[in-house]
Amino acid sequence: MARWIINCGLLLLILGSLQARLIIPTDEDLVQIETKGYHQLSSAIQPRVDDNSEGNYRLPNTTSPVSYDVELWTNVHTGIREFNGTVKIDLQVTEATNTITLHARQTGNYTAEIVSKDTATATPIALTVTDSSAREFLYFTPTTGTNTFALGTNWTLTINYTGFLRTDQGGFYLSTYTDDAGVVHYLATTQFESTNARHAFPCYDEPNRRANFTITLNHDPGHNAISNMPVDETKSTTGRTVFQTTPRMSTYLIAFIVSDFESTSGELNGLPQRVFSRKGKQNEQEWALWSGLVVENSLAKYFGVPFALPKLDQAGIPDFSAGAMENWGLATYREAYMWWTKEGSTINLKTSISNIIGHEYAHMWFGDLVSVKWWTYLWLKEGFATLFSYESNDIAFPEWNTYQIFHVSDYNSALINDAYTTAVPMTHYVQTPNEISGRYNTFSYAKPASVLYMFKNAFTDAVFRNGLNKYLTKHQFNSTDEWDLFASLQESADEAGLRLPTSVNNIFSSWSQKAGYPLLTVQRNYEAGTFTVSQSRFMNDRSLEYDSTWYVPINYAVSSNFDFRNTTASHYLLNVKDTTVSDVNIDQDEWLLINKQSSGYYRVLYDVNNYRLIAKGLLEETHKFHTRNRAQFVLDAYRFVDSGRLEHEILLLLMSYLKNEDQYAPWSFSNSIFTIYDQYLRGDAQYDHFRQFVIEQVEGIFLKLGVNEQPGEHYLNNYLRVILVSLACQVGSEECYKQSHTKLQQWLQQGVVIEPTLRTQAYCAGLRQAEDITFNTVLADLFASNVAADRTLFISSLGCSTNAAQLKTFVESSIDNSNSLSNAERRSILNAAYSRSEAGLTASLEFLEANWRAYHALATTAVPQPLNTVLSGMATYVVSETQRTRHLNLIEEISTNEPTYVSSTLSTSVNTTTSNNFQWLNQHRDPLINWLVSYHSSENDGSASLSASLITLVSAILLLCKFY
């Protein structure tokens, strides 16, 4: 299913603890959107043994399905939830038994009979149906006699039953949408992964129990029906739609929709594709259709295996918690992930739609054509789908440079989450539905995608690609485990003459069957020109130690040989703690880089002298280094500083090159780091040193790109500009204030349209130092608007003001009952202010000190203590003793006078949060500020007499000359 929610900033979950707040945010537009289960923490799942005990949730291996004939009757057009069903299952007995066991969920009123297929005149045998509700088993036994189903015999089992369309967006469920005239439209749709096919019809609901399916849907003639296969026109009649029989497939991939949807269609290389969604939206789904056409073509060519079905549809569902789903021949999505227009949608959404389609379409091969034997190997489909969501886009849209987005989102997400104690191996046995649902996480999506990408590079793309072709061709219409993949990759490597230090089984399983990833520590021997690489498991908490090793593919570049195109492994760390690379002769003054293009799934820590050489190289010859290596230098150094492995000086020295940086990925990580530091340092007496350092780095490229999109510019400039505008204005760049304010005024006064991608930044940056007339115009627009998205934008942006009087007006609007704000909007006002700036925090504190009783009046049944919520949230931004004293005094006043207004544990939780803030400051503040003070002092010494602002201007001019 679509990726774990994974938009241009895909922010990881920011928890309340100090450690979690130091996580680098990722791209908001590309979060993992597939949510196919209950999301229980994997760490809570205990390993199970697959045995035949009463606690075993696996079906017995006594019978096996051959084919299903499923017929359903629904009156969903009226909103009626009840449906009737009949399923006929042709099955074979693989072990003599007197009971046939299937899965079923939330269906009933069963009648069943079975008839032999081996005898032409066989008489149907009535069956008694019993169930095991915990395991969701249905048992079918002969009602009379002592019939035994003998080994090798063949039977047709017929079951009649009733059910109800669910309302929780799982199984066979009811969905609705309301059109522009206010009319409610009903539809019935499906979401079966991982264990919900059993809700629509009794079945063998396990991924390796593949069979052929013939689906028949009886529905109102005013609705249409679609499913995995094309309609069988010879058997269908008005109100009864019969579909062609599928190839052998897994139950969870079956899908059908009964609706009044309309479609657009296209065809490429003989494969027809359609996109369905609610009426009136067909003009907004053209991008999804075009992306589907070219992405499918890219994948088919890469794998060398054609798409296996005669058609391929996509459908946008109004209510769809799963996000997206790879039903074979009928991919389904949350409808917002399908609609895009140039005039009204962001570039980020455009990319995200194609990425999601790439993910679901990759599943048509990995998961659909070849399924997994069991959910233990979920990564075999989700890891490939995640990787090929990027690879397919890279092939179809090479100008996007989509692997920069991969680096910022999934690669980074995997490295962060896999360094906690909650990490589990990619291959991890589970059994119950809840346990299976818990596997839809980083360790089935982002991590395996990163590991697969590593071997795509280490083995060469040619070997990897040929291996996938062998795997898909050999196992099509069947189920596999990881050893089948490894065997195909081994065969491909052998054919290509690729010499590996050990078998693919050994190499790959060292990554799939253990949690975590290595930290490679590189120590150079400057006299001999060699280097030693040692490995240990990287943990965010440095005090935790694990005795883990991997077969690690490595390659390297040096100053005199900086060709980053060849990412094949030149050496391996052979599942041992360390190795010395002695077949090199690196000059003492050359920098050494391990992991070209950051294609390997690990972090690299260098000795301090090599870091200084890298920093010098970055500053003097920035573009000798690959873009993703430049990004990873900064990100790794930040993680090393945070965990006490590296001094702050090295991180800031590395980041000093950013004045020369013009690419998205390095700036995405750097922006996240600067934003974290800004949050903690903004109240410091020496804050201006930090502010000037950031301005010096950002202003040159900001002046180059500006606040307006440019025709024909690099695609990722659209992502980069968002970062630059946000960061430059956040730290007080006068040029950013000026350009952003002008852009906002041109829209408000002259109607010059703001590009959708830049709307949020234009409003926020434009209001940071706006005059009252501009501020009041946006405030009035907020009260007058009836568009929810606009109202949210206006609230968020008005909080960006740093003017005390404007902020006072803004926060006071939260309790002004004469305006149009909803209760929920009123409760969001203070957060928009205190999270943006020190001025916003001060204004929020002043407001609550005078109006806390009135603010409590915003309480509802769902939110009984709004003061508790706002004071808890505010604690995250308290970073000075003055703020802390004021904040705690306010809590004490409320708790003393109206103890029911806040939780009895509020003071404790707030103290924990603020203590974490001050712990951060105690650890990081002095080394950061001392280096920054020294940095600016050295700039002003001797001949370097130019002011900091003039140096910034000169840097900007030089950068502009470079670009032109």
N, C-alpha and C positions, 0 to 999 in steps of 0.2 A: 504494500500500500504506500501512499505518498509519504514523503519523508517526514521524520519525527519533528518537527516545527517546528524549521529549519526558517523579512523584507530587508533592504540594503543595510543594514545595521543589524539579521536573524538573532535577537538577544537571547543568550542563555539565561536560564532561570536564575535570578539574583536572589539569593537567600538572605536572611537577616544576619547571619554570622559574618564576622570580619573576613574569614577565609572566602566565603561565597561572594562577598562584595568585591573581592579582588579578582574575580573571574573576568577575563577579557570578553566583552560583549561581541557577538558575531552578527551576521547580516539578518536583519529583521524580515527581509523578503523571502528568505529561503529556508525557513525553519522546516523541521520534519513535520509534515502535515498529516501523515498517516497515523491515526490513533485507533488501532484495531482491538483494543482491549481495555482492561481495567487499570492499567498503568501502576500496578503494585511494584514496589521496589524489588528488584531482582535479588537483592541481598537477603530478603526474607524467604526466598524459595529454597527449600532444602532438597538436595539431590535425591532422586528416587531410583529404585530398581524396577526394571520392567519385568514383572513376574505375573503369576496367575492368581494372586491373592485377591481377597474381597475388596481390598483397597485399590486395586488396579483399575485405572480409568481407560485402559486400552481394550478395544474389542477383541474377543477371542478369535483365533485364526482358523475357525472351523468351517466358515463359508466365505465366499468371495463374490462380489458383484460383477456381472458381465455388462448389463445394460439396465437403464431405468426408462420407464415411460411415465412421466409426471403430468397429471391434468389437474388444473385448479379452476375454481369458480369464484369470482369476486364481483361485488357491487360497489367497489370503491368510489365510483363516480358520485354516489350519494353520501359518501363519508361513512358508510357501514363498514365496520371492522371485521365482521365474521366472514370467513371463507371456508369452502369445502375443498377437499382434495382426494384424489385417488393416485396411488403410485403402484406401478407394476415393476417388480425387480426380477430380472433374470439372474440367477445365481448358480454357483457351482459349489458343491460340498468338497472341501479340502481335507476334512478330518471327520470321521463318522460322529454324528451327534443326534440328539433328539430335540435340540433347541436351536433356533436361529435368533441371533442377537443383533439388534440395530440400535442406532441412536434416535432419540426424539426429544423435543423440548417444547413445552407449552402447547401441545396438541392433545386431542382426546377423541372420545366416541369412536374408538377403533372397532372395525370388523375386518377380519382377515381370513384368507384361505390360500392354499398352495396347491399347485398342480405340477406333476412331473412333465418335463420336456422330453424325456427319453422314451415315453410311450404315447403313441398317437391317440389312444382311447382312454387316457388316464382320467380318473375321476378326481375333482377338487377335494381337498382335505380341509375341513374347518379347523381353524387354529384358535387357541386361547391366548389372549394377550395380557401379560403382566409387565410390571415396570420396576425399575430400581431408580428412584427419583434422584438420589445423590449423584449417581454416575450417569444419569440420563440414558439408561439402557431400556430398550423394549425387548421382551422375551416372547417368542412365538413358539408354542408347542402344540402338537395335535390334540384336539379336544377329546377325541375318543381313541381307544386302541393304544398300541405301544409302538407306533411308527418310529422308525429310526431313519434318518437321512444318511444314506450310505456314502462312503468315500467315492468321489468321482461322478456322482449323480448330478443331474441338472434340473432346476426347478424354476417355476415362475411364482413369485410371492405377490399377492394382491392385497393392498391395504386401503381401506376407506377411512376417512378421518375428518375432523373439523378443527379449525383454529381461528385465532383472532390476529388481525394485523397489529403488530406491536406499535408502541408509541415512544420507544426509547431509541429509535434509529438503528436497530439491529434486527437481523433475521429478515422476515417478510414484513415490511412495516408501512405505516400510513404516513404520508407527507402531504403538506398543503402549501399553497401560495395564494396571495391575494393580489388581484390585478389592479390596474389604475382606477377602475370603476368601483373598487371595494368588494368585488365578488370573490368568494373563496373557491379555489379549485382543489380537488382531491386527486391524489395519485397513490399508487401502491408500487413500492420499489424494494430492492433487496440489498443487504450487506451481510454476506455469509462468512467472511474470514473473521476469526479462524474456526469457530465451532458453531456457526449459526445456520448452516444449511438444514440442520435437523429441525429447525423451527418451521420451515416451509413444507418439509416432507420427511418422513422416517427414512433413514439412509445409513450407509456406512460412512460416517462423517470423519474420516481420517484421510490425510493428503495422499497416502500411497494406495488407497483403495480406488483406483481410477476405473472408470466405466464410460460407456456411451450413454448419452442422455437425449431423449426426445421430449420436448416441453410443449404443452398445449395450454393456452389460457383462454378462458371464457369470460367475457367482459362486455360492458355496454358498447354498442356500435359507435357511440360518439367519442369513445376513447380508442387509442391505438395501443398496440403491444409490441415491444421489442425484446430480444433476448440475445444469447451468444451467437446464434446462427441466423441465417436469412429465413424469411417466412417460406414455408412449403405451400406455394399457391394452389397446388392441386388438392390439398387436403383442407385448406382453410375456407371458412365461410364467414358471413357477416356476424360479428360478435364472437367468433371462435377462431383464434389464431393458432395455427400449428406451425412449429418451427422444424427445420431440417435437423437431422440427428447429428450430434457433435462427435468429434473424435473421442478417444478415451481421455478422460480428464478427471480432475479432482472435484469433489462436491463443493468445496468452498469457492470455486471459480464460476459456478453457475450464477446467472443473473437474469432477471426479467423485470420489466417496468410496464405498468398499465397507466396511461396518462393521456392528457390532451396536448402533449408537447409538439412543437414543430421543429423542423430540422433544416440545416443547410448541408450540401453535399459536394464532394469532389472526388477525383480519381487520379492516381499516379501509378504508373507501371502496372496497370490492370487491376489494382486493388481499390475498390470503392470504399470511401469513408464518409460518414455522416456525423454531424454534431447536433444533438437534441437538447432543447431547454424550453422553459416556459414561453408562451406566446409573447411576441413583441420584442424579443431579445435577439432575434436572428442576426441583426446587423452588428451585434457586439461579440459574436462568436466566430467571426471570420478568421481572427488570429489563431484561435484554437484549432480550427480546421486546417489552416495552412501549416501550422506547426506540426500537427498530426501527420500530414502528408509527407513533409520533408524529414521529420524525425524517424518515422517508420522506414523510409527509404534508406536513411543513414544506418540504422541498426541492421536491416537486412543485408546491406552490403558489407558491413563490418563483420558480421557473424558468418557470412557466406551461406546463410540458411534462410529461405524465404518464409514470410509469415504464413502460418499453416491453415488459416481459415479463409473462407471466400469473401468476407467483408470485415470491416473494423469500424465500430461506432464509439462515440463518446456521448455522455449525457451529464448534464448539470442538474443536481438534485437540490431543492430548496433547503431541506433539513438533512444534513449528512455529517454526522459527528466523526465519521472515519476519515474525512478529508479527501481521500481519493482511493480508488480500488481498481485492481487490475483484472477484473472479470474478463475471461478470454473472449475477445471479439466485442466486448461491451464495457469499456472503461467508464467508471462513474466518478464524479467529482462533486465537491461542494460547488454550487453554481458560481460563487464569487471567484473561483479559480479558473473560470472559463471565459469570463467576459472582459473584453478590453477594447478601448477605442483610443485613437491617437489624441483626440481632443480632450478626453476626460480621465485618462488613466496614466499611471506612472510608468516610466521605463522599467522600474523594479518589478512591477506586476507583469509586464510583458515578458521579462526574463523568467520570472517565477512560473508563469503558465507553461512556457516551453520546457522548463526544467521538470515540472510535475508530469507533463505529458511524456517526456523522455523517461522518467522513472516508471510510469505505468506501462508504457510501451515496451520498455526493456523486460518487464515481467512477462510479456507475451512469449518470450523465449525462456527466461529464467524464472520458473515458478509455474508457468502455464504449459508450454511445450514439454519442459522437463520440470517435474515437481520434486519436492523434497520427500524423503521417506518418512520423516517425522519432524516435529517442530524443533527438535534438537538442532537441526541444521537450517533454521530459519535464515541465517546469514547467507546461505547459498543462493537465496533469491533476493533478499532485501539488500545485501551488500552489493551484488551485481547491479540491481536496479538503481541504487544510489550512485554508484560509479558511472553507469551509463546514462544517467540523467544528464551528467556533464559531458561525457564523451559524445553522446548523440548530438548535443547542442554544439559542441566544438566542431563536429563534422558539418552540421547543417548551417551553422552561423559562425564561421571561423573568426570573423571580425569582432566577436564578443569577448574573446580571450577568457572563456568561461572557467578555465582552471584557476584563475585568480579568485573567482567567486567560490569555487570548491575549497581553496586554501583558507579563505576567510571563514567559511561556514563549516562544512562537514569535517574537514581535516582538523581544524582547530577545536571543534566540539569534541571530537574523539580524543585528542590529546589531553584535554581538560578532564573529561569525565572518566577516562581510563586510568587516571592517576589518583583516584579515591579508593578507599577500602571497600566500597560498594561495587567495584568493578567485578564482572564475571567473564569467563571465557566466551568467545564467539560460539563455540560448540558446547552446549550446556543442556543436559537432559531435563525435561519438564514433562508433566503428565496431565494435570487437571486443567480445565478451561481457564481458571484464574492464573495458574502458573504459566500457561501458554501466552495469555495476554500480557503477562509481565515481561515477555521476551521482546516486545516491540519497543526497543530502546537503542541507545547509542551502540550497544555491543552487537546488535544485529543489523544496524544501518551504517552509521558513520565510520565505526572502526573497521568492519570488514571492507568497506569501500576504500578506505585508506590503505589497508593491507594489500588488497587486490591491485590498487594503483602502484604500490611499491613493487610488486612482482611483475606488473605490466612493464615497468621500466627496467627492473633488474634483469629479467629474462630476455628482454627486448620485446617490442610490440609485436613483431612478426611471430615469435614463439608463442606469446600469450594468445594472440588472435587465432593462430592455427590450433592451439590447444582447445580454445573455446568451440571452434568449429567441430573438432573431433568429439568433444563432450556432448554438444547439442545434437549432432548427427547420430551418434551411437545410442543415446538415451532418450531420443524423442518419443513422446507419448508414454514415458515411464517415469519412475521416481528414483532419486539418487541420494547418496550421502557424500561427504567431503572426499572420501577416498576415490570415488569415481572421477571427481574433478582432478585430483592430484595425478591419477593415472593418465588422464588425457594430456595434462601439461607435461608430464614426464615423457610421454610418447612424442610430443611435439618437440621438446628439447633434444631428445635423442636424434630425431630426424634432422634437426638443424645443426647437429654437431656441437650443441652448447654444452660445454664442460662445466658441470656443477660439482661442488666439493662433496656432496652427499645426495641422497635421493630427494625428489620433490616431497615425498611423504614426510621425511625428516624435517626438511626446511619449513614447509608450510604449516605442518601440525605444531611446530614449536610456537607459532603465532596464534593458531586457531584454538588450541586446547589449554591455554593458560591466560590468566588475566594480566592486564598491564602491557607495558612496552618498555624498551630500554632507554636509559640515559647513556649516551656514549661520551665518555670523558677523554679528550684528546690532549696528550702531552707530547710536545715536540722535543726532539733532541737536536738543538740548533747547530751543534758542532758536527754531528754525523749527517744531518739533513734528512733524518727519518722521523717517524712519529709512532706512538703507541696509542692504541684505542682500547679502552676498558669499558665493560658494560655492567650496569646494575639497574634494577627496576626503578623507574622514576616515580616518585610519589610527591604529591603536593605538600605533604607533611614530611619534611626531610628526616625526622626522627624515626620514621617507620622503615624497617629494613626487610627485604625479601631475598631469598636465595634463588633468584630466577635468572635464566639465561636463554638466549634465542640464537638461531642461525640468522645473523644480521648481514644483509647485503650492503656494501658501502662502495662509494666512489669518491673522487676528490678532484679539486681544481686548485691551481696556484696562480700567483700573479702573472707568471710568464706563460702559462697555458690555461687560459680561462674559457675554453670552449665548453659551453654548458649543454650542447646539443645531445651528446652521447651520455645517456643516463644508465647504461648497462652497469651492473656490478663489476667492479674491477677486483674486489677482494671480498672475502666473507669473514665475519667473526664467527667461528665454528662452535657455537653453543658452549663457549668457554668464557672465562671472565675477561681475558685481555689477549691482545695480539699485537705484535710489532710489525709495521709495514716498513720493510727495509729495502725494497726494490725501487727506492726513490732517492733523489738527491736535491732537496729543496734548499734554496739559498736562504741564509739567515734573515735577509730583509724582505723576503717574500711572504705574503699572507697565504695561509692554508685554509681551504674550505672543504668540509666533508658534507656529502649528501647534495649533489647537484640538483637544482630545481626543487629542493626539499621534497623529493619524490619518496624518500624512505620514511617509514612511520616510526620516528624516534626523535628525541631531542639531542643536541650536541653542545657540550660544554668544553670550551677551549681554555688553554692556559692564558694568563693575563697578557703576556707579551704578544701572543698571536691575536688576541682581541684588539690590542692597540694597532697592530698592523692592518687588521680588517677595517677598523675605524678610519685609519688614514686612507686606505684604499677607497672606502665608501665616499669619503669627502673629496678626494682628488679625482677619482675615476669611477664615479657612481655606476655607470652603466656597463662596466666590466662584469658586474655581478648580476645574476639572473634576478628578475623581479621577485619571485617567490623566495629566493634566498635572502634578499634584502628584507622582505617582510618577516621571515623567520628569525633572522638575527635579532630583530627588535623584540619579537614576541618571546623567544626563548630567554633572552637576557632579562626581560621583565619577570618571567616565571622564576628565574634563578635568583634574582634580587628578592623577590617576594618570599622565597623559601630559604633565604640565607646562604645560597651557594655562590653569590657573586656580589661585588660591591656596586653601589649606586653609580659611582663614577663611570664604570664601564658602560652601563646602560645609557647614561646621558651622553657619553662620548660617542657611542654608536648613533644615537638619535640626532647628533649635531649635523649629520649629513643631509637631513631631511629637506634643507633649503634647496637641494638639488633634485628632490624626488618628484616625479610626475605621474606615478602609477597608483592604482586604487588599493591593492592589497597592503603595501607597506603603510600607506596613510590610514587605512582602516584600523590596523592594529595600533598605530601610533596615536591616532585620535582617541581610541579607547583608553590608552595609558594616560595621555594628557588629561582626559576628562576625569579619570579617577584622581589623579594628583590635584587637579583644579578643585575638586569637591573638598578635599582635605585641607588644602593650603589657602583657599580663598579668603579666610579670615586672618591670615598670618600677617604680621607687620612687614615681613620681607616678601610678601606675595608678588610685588612688582617685578622682582628678579625672575620669577617663574613666568609671569605674564610676558615679559619682554623676550625671554628665550623662545617661547612658543610662537610669538608673533614673528620673530626672526626666522623661524623655520617655515612658517605657513604662508607668510604674506607674499613671497615671490610667486609661488604657484597659484595663490589666490588671485593675484593681479593678472596672471596669464589667463585663467579660466573665467574669472568674473562671476557674476550672479545670473547671467543669461545663457541659455543653451545656444550652441552655435551649429548651423547646418554643416553636415559632413564631418563633424568631429568624431574622435574615437569613442566607441560605444561606452566604455567604462568611464569616460569623462563625466557622464551623467551621474554615475555613482560617486565619483571623486568630488564633483562640485558640491554635492549635498554635504559631504564631510567637511570640506574646506569652509563653506559658508558658516556651518554650525560652529566649527572650532574657532575660526578667526573672530567671529563676533562674540563668542563666549569669553575669549580672553581680552576683548576690548580693542580689536583692530579698528582704528578710525576709518580706514578705507572700507572695511567691511560694513561698518555702521552706515557710512555714506551711501554706498551702492545699494545696500539692502533697503534702506529707508526710501531711496529714490524709486526702487522697483515697486515697493508697496504703495507709495503715493501715486505712481503712474497707473496702477490698477484701480485704486480707490477714487481717483479724481478724473482720470482720462479713459478708464476702461481697457487699458493695455493688459491683455490677458497674461496671467502668471502660468508658466508651464506646470502641468500637474505634478511632475516629479519634484518641483521646487516650492510648492505651495506652503508646506509646513515651515521650511527654512525662511522663505520670504516673509511670512507673517511674524515669526518669532524674532528673527534678526532685525526686521524692519521696525519692530516695536521696542527694541531694547533701549533706544534713546530717542523715541519719537516725541514730537511736540503734542500737546494736549488734544489738538483737533484730530490728529490721526488716531490717537488712542481712543478718543471718545467715539469716533466713527466706527471703529471695529467693535467697541462695546455695544453700540447701538445696533450694529449688524447682528451681533450675538442675540440680543433680545428679540430682534425682528425675524430671524431665520426660522424656517420650519424644516430644514434639512439637518438630520441628526449628525452626519459627518462634518458639516460645516460648523455646527455649534460646538462639537468636540474640538475642532481645530481652533476656533476663536478662543475658547476657554484656555486651552494649552498655551496659545500664543500671547494672550494678554498677561499671563503670568511671567513672561519674559521681560517685561518692563523693569527697569532699575530705578525709576522715578518714584520717590516715596509717596508723593501725593496720588499718583496714578495707581500705585499698588494699594493704597488705602481705599480708594474708590472701588477697586476691583474686589478686594477681599470682603468689603462691607456689602457687596452685592449678594453675597451668599445668604444673608439674613434679611434682605429687602424683599418683602412679599409683594411689592408692586410690580416687580419685573416678571418675565416669562420663564425663569429658570425652573426646571423640575427639581424635585428633592435630591435626586441622584447627582444632578449637575451642581447643585449648591454644595454638596459634600465634596465635589472634585475641585472646587475653586482654590482652597488653601494649598492643596498638593501642587497645583500648577504654579503657585507663587513660591512656596518654600523650597521646592526642589530645583528651582532655576538659578537662584543667586542668594548671596548673603542678604541683600536688600529685601528679597522676597521672604526669607526666613524671619528677618526682623519685623517686617510688616505683619506677618502672620502671628507672631508672638504678641505684638502690640494689640492686634485686633482681638485675640482670644483673651488677653488680660482684661480687656474692657467689656467683652461680649460673650463670655463663655456660657452664660445661662441662656442667652438667645440662641447660641449655636446648638446647644443641647436640644432645642425645640425641633431640630431637623431629624430627631430620632424617629424610627419606624419599627414595625415588628421585625423586619429583616435586619435592620441596623439599629439596635436599641441603644447603643452607646457611641454616637458619632464622635464625641470628644476623645474617647479611647482610641479610635481609629486614627484620628488626625494627630494626636500627640505621640502615638507610637511611630507613625510614619515620619514625623518631624525629627525624631531622635536620630535618625540616620544621618541628618545633615548638621547636627550640632557638633562643632569642631573647635569651639573656644570655651574657656572657663566662664566668660560672661554669658554666653548663650546657654551653657549647661546650668548655671545658677538660676537664670531667669526661667528656663524651661522647667526645672524641678520645683521651683517656687510656685509656678502656676499649677502644676500637678498637685502639689501639697494643698494649695488653696481649694481646689475643686474637691479633692478627696476629703478634706476636713468639713467643708460646708455642705456638699452634696455627694456623699460617698456612693450613691447608686448611679451616678453619672459616668463613672469609670470603673474599670475592673480593679479588684483588690490587689492584683498582681502587676498593675501598670507600672508603678514605681520601680519594681524589681526588673521588669523587662526593659524599661527605658534605661535604667542604670547599666544593664548588661550591654545594650547597644552603644550607649555613649562611651562606656569603658572600652569597648572594642575600638571605637574611633580614636580615643586617646592612646590606646595601645599602639595603633597604627602610627600615630604621630610620633610617639616615643621611639619607634623603630625606624621610621623613614624620614621624618621632618628634617633633622639636623644634617644628615649626609646629603639630602637633596638641596637644601637651602645653601649649605656651605659650598657645595660645588658650583651652584648657580652664581653665588656672590663672587667666587673666585673667577669663574668664567667671564663675568662682565668686567671684573677688575682688570683682567689680563687684556681685554679688548681695549680698555681705555689707557693702557700704559704705553710709554714710548711714542713711537711714530703712529701707533693706532689711536690717534686723537679724535677721530670722527665720533660723533655721538652714536649711541645705540640705534637711534631712529635713522640716522644717515647711513649707517652700515646696512640696516635692513633695506633701505632704498637702493643702495648700490647693488646688494645681492639680488634684489628684484630686477633691476635693469640688466644685470649680467644674465639672469635666467631668461629674461625676455629675448635678449640677443641670441642666446643659445637656441631657443625654440624657433626663431625666425632666421 
